[in-house]
Amino acid sequence: MAIIEHNPARLSLGPIQFFWPKQKVLDFYESVKNSAVNIIYLGETVCSKRRQLRPEEWLEVAAMLSAAGKDVVISSMALLMSESELNALKSLCNRSEFVIEANDLAAVNILANSGKSFVCGPTTNIYNARTLGLMQRQGAIRWVMPVELSGATLRDIICSNQKESGAAIETEVFCYGHLPLAYSARCFTARHLGLSKDDCQFRCMDYPEGLPLFSQEQQQLFNINGIQTQSAAVYNLLSQIPDMLKMGVDVFRISPRESGIGEVIERFHQAIRGEGNELSLADDSCNGYWFGEPGMAVVQSLGES
């Protein structure tokens, strides 16, 4: 079997899932440029109507972060619904000097046909080693595990891929933040407010961490974020980092939140270095998917999943 070499474990900061004002976005990236994060994903992945930053301005942010020593990746949309969005994707893939995170198969096809390397985002739905191998042959250099998979499934995919492939591919896991669960052609935020999708008035900006959705029993089940449905609880795999390091996970993804992200980055950085003394979950956290349980479950275990 070929020996597959990987870089030391690194932290990544995923794309902002929410709709924030332009200055808030710029201030956020200014605040993390000197943090322990190694890789930063930029761009809009949820809704093409969110245009606070133009493509040129995203590239300016990318240049600033790159100059600060960060590896920058530009993320593509997860759900394309019009020819204009497809054309925007083609422009992004063809003009960007940075690596692209492909979040749907249209992006994979464009990048593969142009001979460019790319990252497979979590919504490209890689559920087994055969699919992962196919993406490698198309030019993928890293893949992000679908958020609903378990640690046991991830271990099986990594082991099978190592046996079948002689080419290295990095594995990234979404480890912290509101889980991106589903995307729809309908805008749930607009519907909740009695607005049409075409005249949404950009009301997502009123909910910087999503709009909570409760059951009839008043249990918060989901976050509504425009066309995206998220987990209500914050997924937190801080306690599982030792296990992930053993199985060969290369990159640990943190999803941006409105506040407190600096402390989160530092705690994950310490855990990767084996320096963290406190690995307990916060009260608003969940980790069920990792253990093959319902996603909203909390499994208090520090052992192997």
N, C-alpha and C positions, 0 to 999 in steps of 0.2 A: 504494500500500500504506500502511495506517495505521502511524504511528510508535508503537511499543510502548515505554513507559518502564518502567525497572526500578530498584529500589533498589540502592545499592552492595552489592557482594558481602558476604555475611555467613556466619558460622559457626553451625551448629546442633549441639545435643547431643540425640541420639535417645533414645527411651525405654530404660530399663534392661532388657536382655533376660533377665537372670539373676534367680534368686530369692535375694535378700539379706535379712538380718534388718532389722527396722524401723529400728533405730538406725543401722545402717550406711547405709541409704538416706537417712535424714535428714542424717547427717554428710556424705554425698557431695554432696547438693545445697547444704548450707551451704558446702562447700569450693569450689563452682563459681559461687556467686552473684555474686562480684566478678571472675570471669574474663572473657576476651575473647569468650566465646560470646554471641551475640545472641539466639538462639532456643533454648528448652529444651522438649523433649517429655516429658510425664509420663504415668504410668499403666502398667497391666499389659496387655501385648499377646500374651502367650504362653498362660497357663493361668489360668482363673478360680478355681482352688483356691488361688492365691497371694494371700492376703488379709492380709499383714502390715500393710498400710495400708488403712484403710477409705476409701470415696469422699470422706468429709468431710475426712480427713487429707490426701489428695492435693490437695484444693482449698486446704487451709491451706498446703501447700508451694507451690502455684501462686501464692497471694497473696504469700507471702514473696519469691519470685523476681520476681514482677511489680513489687513495691515496690522491688526492687534494679535495676529498669530492663530486665529481660528480657522478651521476647515469649514468652508461655507458650502451648503447644498441648497439649491433652489427647488422648492416643492411645487408640484403640479396639482391641478384640481382633482378631486376624488370622483366627481360626477359631472360629465359633460352632457349638456342638454340642448345645444344649438350649434349651428355651423360657425357662428362668431366665436364661440368658446373653443371649438376645435382649431380655428385659425389662430387664436391667441396662443393655444398650446404649441402649435407648429412654430410660431414665432419665438416662443420661449425656448423651445428645444434647439432651434437653429442658431439663435443669436447669443445664448448665454455662454460665457467663458467658464462658468462653474458647473460642477456636477449637478445633474437633475435627479430629484426623487420622483420616480414615476408612480403615481397613485391610481392609475387605471391602465388598461391594456392598450389604449390608443397611444399613450405616452411611450409605453414599452415598444410598440411597433415603430413609431417615428424615430426613436433613439437607436433601436437595433438596425433599422435601415440606413441610418446615417453613420453607423459604426462607432457610436459614442457609448462610453461606459455610463452606468447609471445605478441608482439605488432603488430597490423595489420597496415601496412604502407598504404599510400594513393593509391597505385596501386593495392590493393586487392579489390577495387571497392565496397565498402559498401554504398549502396544507399538507404537503408531503415532499419527500426527497426528490421524486421524479420531476415534479413541477419546479422545484428549486434548481435542479440540474438544467432544465430547459431554460430557465431565466439566466443562468450562468452562461449558457451557450449564446444567448442573445446579447450578452454584454454586462450583466449585473455583477457588481463588485461587492454589494452588501444587500442584505434583505432584512426587513423588519417583520418579526413574527406577528401574524394576526392576533389581535388583543384577546380573543376568546379562547385561544389554545392553552393547554396545560403545560406545566413544566415537563411532565413525562413525555408528552408528544414532542415537545421541542428537543428533548434529549434524543429521542428516536430519529428525528429528522437530521440532527447534526451528525449522529453516528452513521446513519445510512449514507449521507452525503459524503462523509469522509471516506467511506469504503468505495463509493462509486465514482468519485471525482478526484482527479489529480490537480485541479485548479483551486486555489484558495478563494473562499468567499466569506465575508464577515457576517456575523449574526448580531442583530440589534433587537432589543426588547423594550417595549413601552413599559416603564417602571413606575411612573408617577404622573397623576393628573386625572381629569375627567376622561373616561374612556370614550373614544369615538366609536359608537355602536352601529349606526346606520345613517344613510343619506336618502333623501326622497325628492321627487320632483316638486312636491308641495312644500311651501314655507309654513311651518307650524307656528312660528312666532307671529307672522302676519295674520294667520287664521285666528289665533288666540285673541288678537287685538281687533278683530273684525275688519281687517284690511285684506285686499287682494295681493297676491304675490307681486304683480306688476306695479302696484302702488303701495309698497310696503313702508315707504317713508323712512327706510333704513332704521327701523325701530330696534333692531338687534343691538344697536349701540347703547340702548338704555339698560342692557343686561350684560355687564362686562364679564360675568362668569355664567351666563346662561339663565334661562327662565325655568324655575323649578316646576316639576310636574308631580302632583300628588295622587295617590289612589283614593278611593272612597273612604278608606280607613285613615286617611291623612298621613300615609307613609310616603315620603319622598322617593319616587322610583327612578325618575329620569331628569335630565336637563334638556331643555329644548333650546337649540342654538340655530335659528333659521331653519334650513332644510336638514340640519344634522340633529340626530338624537344621541345624547351622551349619557353616561352613567351619572346618577345623582351623587353617589359617594366618590371619593377620590381614590383611584387605584394606587396602591402603594406596595411595592415589592422590595422595600429597603431590607427587610429581614431575610429575603431570599437571595441576596447578592452573593453570599459565600457559595451557595449551591450553584448559582449561575456561572460563577467563575470556574468552578470545577468542571462543568459540562462544556465550557468553551465559548460562552457568550463574550462578545468583543465590545459591544457598545450598549450603554444603559441610557434610555431616553427619558427625559423629564419634559413634561408638557407645560408650557407657560401658564401661569395664573396671575391674577391681578396684583397680588401682594405676597410677600414672604418667600419669593423664589430664591433669593440669595441664601437663606438659611437651608432650604431644601437642597440646593446645589452642594453646599458645604457638607451636609450630612451624608449625601450619596458619595461625595468625593472621599470622605473619611472611610466610609464602608468599603469602597473599592480598594483602598490602601490598607484595610484591615485595622484601622485606627478607631473606628466608632465603638463607643461603649453602650450606646442606647439605640436599640434597633426595634423598639416597640412601635406598633401602629398608632396613629392618631385616632381620635374618637370618630372622625368623619371618613375613615378609610375603609377600603374593602380589598380583598385579594383572592376571592373565591375561584376565579377562572384558573389561576395558576395551579390549584389543587384539584381541578376537575369538578369543582362545585359550582353552584350558581354564582354569577359574577358578583352579586351584592353581598355574598357571604364573607365573614371574617374568620379565617382559620389561624388560630394562635399556635404556630409551630415554627420552630427554628431548624427542624431536621430536614432530611431529604423529602421532596414532594413525591 
